[in-house]
Amino acid sequence: MLDFSKVKAERLSKIYDVSRFDCGDDDLNDFIKNDAFVYQEKKLATTTLFFYEEKLIGFFSVAADSLKLNFDEKENYGIHQKKLEDIPSIKLARLAVDKNYQKQGVGTNILKWCIGYILDCSEMVAIRFITVDAYPEKVNFYRNFIVNQNRHYTKKTNHISMRYDLLNKEFTSPSQNIKPEALLMKL
Ligand SMILES: CC(C)(COP(=O)(O)OP(=O)(O)OC[C@H]1O[C@@H](n2cnc3c(N)ncnc32)[C@H](O)[C@@H]1OP(=O)(O)O)[C@@H](O)C(=O)NCCC(=O)NCCS
């Protein structure tokens, strides 16, 4: 296991060299090398980079989203506001770990860090769910500990739509949550 306490998080900026990142997925490699900065400038998605011993080991990108729930789902979540159709959410648009650092708990820790970051953001602007469109073969990575599948939503792509309830007390206890204070101070 890689010692995640030694990992540093930084907001994406041109000062960082992302050209050697390789997670094994061409689309995600292309995104971080060619598109992520433009997405951030145009306020379409913001990206956080993770460094270990000065090497880029992973990143995630997030953007605002909304989630439509049917009546029963809203009741299950204790949302009794009948007229509220779109539930405020954040989409975890991309998450990747460099091939040299996979299977060492890095992806799981980035996911936890990301949830802590979104929880902090939700103190300023209401966010109830994290949504994820996962590659079918990666569903277990997310399902392992946080995200429930959106059974009622099928995507045009072959991605699986998933969601995580930020009121899920099991995860949001301070002991489990990796707080992103270092990054927030820099924003
Ligand atoms: C998906 C991805 C982010 C996972 O990152 P990761 O750092 O390998 O994730 P973790 O190490 O936390 O967990 C991955 C697996 O390794 C296992 N693992 C963790 N530490 C381990 C260790 N020390 N020894 C062996 N296995 C370990 C975990 O149990 C987990 O098993 P699972 O795949 O059966 O759930 C990474 O594989 C990746 O970037 N893939 C390419 C891009 C991608 O597919 N992104 C997701 C888009 S939906």
Ligand as a Chemical Component Dictionary entry (heavy atoms), coordinates in Angstrom:
data_LIG
# 
_chem_comp.id                   LIG 
_chem_comp.type                 NON-POLYMER 
_chem_comp.pdbx_formal_charge   0 
_chem_comp.three_letter_code    LIG 
# 
loop_
_chem_comp_atom.comp_id 
_chem_comp_atom.atom_id 
_chem_comp_atom.alt_atom_id 
_chem_comp_atom.type_symbol 
_chem_comp_atom.charge 
_chem_comp_atom.model_Cartn_x 
_chem_comp_atom.model_Cartn_y 
_chem_comp_atom.model_Cartn_z 
_chem_comp_atom.pdbx_ordinal 
LIG C1  C1  C 0 -10.100 2.339  -11.714 1  
LIG C2  C2  C 0 -8.820  2.901  -11.076 2  
LIG C3  C3  C 0 -9.011  4.385  -10.818 3  
LIG C4  C4  C 0 -8.576  2.176  -9.750  4  
LIG O1  O1  O 0 -7.406  2.755  -9.161  5  
LIG P1  P1  P 0 -6.487  1.907  -8.156  6  
LIG O2  O2  O 0 -5.518  2.840  -7.569  7  
LIG O3  O3  O 0 -5.960  0.707  -8.845  8  
LIG O4  O4  O 0 -7.571  1.504  -7.067  9  
LIG P2  P2  P 0 -7.325  0.737  -5.694  10 
LIG O5  O5  O 0 -5.928  0.259  -5.574  11 
LIG O6  O6  O 0 -7.813  1.620  -4.619  12 
LIG O7  O7  O 0 -8.312  -0.455 -5.840  13 
LIG C5  C5  C 0 -8.300  -1.265 -7.047  14 
LIG C6  C6  C 0 -8.305  -2.711 -6.690  15 
LIG O8  O8  O 0 -7.036  -3.021 -6.130  16 
LIG C7  C7  C 0 -7.238  -3.723 -4.915  17 
LIG N1  N1  N 0 -6.103  -3.376 -4.054  18 
LIG C8  C8  C 0 -5.937  -2.261 -3.349  19 
LIG N2  N2  N 0 -4.763  -2.334 -2.668  20 
LIG C9  C9  C 0 -4.189  -3.526 -3.019  21 
LIG C10 C10 C 0 -2.980  -4.173 -2.686  22 
LIG N3  N3  N 0 -2.091  -3.650 -1.811  23 
LIG N4  N4  N 0 -2.719  -5.377 -3.247  24 
LIG C11 C11 C 0 -3.571  -5.934 -4.108  25 
LIG N5  N5  N 0 -4.753  -5.362 -4.452  26 
LIG C12 C12 C 0 -5.045  -4.186 -3.924  27 
LIG C13 C13 C 0 -8.554  -3.216 -4.409  28 
LIG O9  O9  O 0 -9.181  -4.147 -3.538  29 
LIG C14 C14 C 0 -9.332  -3.081 -5.674  30 
LIG O10 O10 O 0 -9.887  -4.333 -6.060  31 
LIG P3  P3  P 0 -11.136 -4.405 -7.043  32 
LIG O11 O11 O 0 -10.662 -3.884 -8.367  33 
LIG O12 O12 O 0 -11.463 -5.857 -7.084  34 
LIG O13 O13 O 0 -12.191 -3.543 -6.457  35 
LIG C15 C15 C 0 -7.571  2.627  -11.985 36 
LIG O14 O14 O 0 -7.521  1.247  -12.288 37 
LIG C16 C16 C 0 -7.578  3.419  -13.286 38 
LIG O15 O15 O 0 -7.193  4.571  -13.317 39 
LIG N6  N6  N 0 -8.021  2.758  -14.374 40 
LIG C17 C17 C 0 -8.016  3.394  -15.683 41 
LIG C18 C18 C 0 -9.019  4.511  -15.742 42 
LIG C19 C19 C 0 -10.421 4.111  -15.322 43 
LIG O16 O16 O 0 -10.909 3.053  -15.718 44 
LIG N7  N7  N 0 -11.079 4.974  -14.530 45 
LIG C20 C20 C 0 -12.420 4.758  -14.047 46 
LIG C21 C21 C 0 -13.405 5.265  -15.046 47 
LIG S1  S1  S 0 -15.060 4.751  -14.637 48 
# 
loop_
_chem_comp_bond.comp_id 
_chem_comp_bond.atom_id_1 
_chem_comp_bond.atom_id_2 
_chem_comp_bond.value_order 
_chem_comp_bond.pdbx_ordinal 
LIG C1  C2  SING 1  
LIG C2  C3  SING 2  
LIG C2  C4  SING 3  
LIG C2  C15 SING 4  
LIG C4  O1  SING 5  
LIG O1  P1  SING 6  
LIG P1  O2  DOUB 7  
LIG P1  O3  SING 8  
LIG P1  O4  SING 9  
LIG O4  P2  SING 10 
LIG P2  O5  DOUB 11 
LIG P2  O6  SING 12 
LIG P2  O7  SING 13 
LIG O7  C5  SING 14 
LIG C5  C6  SING 15 
LIG C6  O8  SING 16 
LIG C6  C14 SING 17 
LIG O8  C7  SING 18 
LIG C7  N1  SING 19 
LIG C7  C13 SING 20 
LIG N1  C8  SING 21 
LIG N1  C12 SING 22 
LIG C8  N2  DOUB 23 
LIG N2  C9  SING 24 
LIG C9  C10 SING 25 
LIG C9  C12 DOUB 26 
LIG C10 N3  SING 27 
LIG C10 N4  DOUB 28 
LIG N4  C11 SING 29 
LIG C11 N5  DOUB 30 
LIG N5  C12 SING 31 
LIG C13 O9  SING 32 
LIG C13 C14 SING 33 
LIG C14 O10 SING 34 
LIG O10 P3  SING 35 
LIG P3  O11 DOUB 36 
LIG P3  O12 SING 37 
LIG P3  O13 SING 38 
LIG C15 O14 SING 39 
LIG C15 C16 SING 40 
LIG C16 O15 DOUB 41 
LIG C16 N6  SING 42 
LIG N6  C17 SING 43 
LIG C17 C18 SING 44 
LIG C18 C19 SING 45 
LIG C19 O16 DOUB 46 
LIG C19 N7  SING 47 
LIG N7  C20 SING 48 
LIG C20 C21 SING 49 
LIG C21 S1  SING 50 
# 
